[in-house]
Amino acid sequence: MVDYLSRSEKKRIYKQVGELAKEVAALSDKELKTFPGGPVIHEEIIATRGLKGGALNRQVKYLAKVLRQGPLEEMYLFVTNRKGSQLHSKKQFHTAERMRDTLINEAMESHQKCLKEQRVFEPGWDSFYIADAIENYPNLVESEIRQCIYQYVTTHNKQHYRELFRMMKSAVERKERLQKS
């Protein structure tokens, strides 16, 4: 889903990749042989061995930078399957949060625009992000999403906010399951 990421959100994403880099740096030689990363990543993992303190922290940060340059999904799954890590589920959780917040923010802007123009805010407002979410997560039902967002924007009832999150989280999890099979 294409959306605007604030500096704070980018920092949170970098921190998540940093946690992945810490776990990847602790892989044994046997696990490293089956690790899905390329030769550059393997070299950087080997370079972290034997380091202590600040040098280890710098090397792990550099490893995180190298990891961000490629697809991370296989690496998250590898670490989860090998070590029982919760990093992958945390990543899914944060993806669902970002989707929810992007949809809500877009609707709030549209609602504010309607108030300024003294028009009634309707559930069928023009939305780029809803169309994008439906395209990326085909199991989402547009009418349910629109109704939930509309209810939250007009009433600010947190129940609708939580329900929208549940919809986004289930969509992310379903897409993940479909990709695995």
Secondary structure, DSSP 8 states (H G I E B T S, - for coil): ------HHHHHHHHHHHHHHHHHHHT--HHHHHH--S-HHHHHHHHHHTT--HHHHHHHHHHHHHHHHTS--HHHHHHHHHHH--SHHHHHHHHHHHHHHHHHHHHHHHHHHHHHHTT----TT---HHHHHHHHH-TTS-HHHHHHHHHHHHHH--HHHHHHHHHHHHHHHHHHHHHHH-
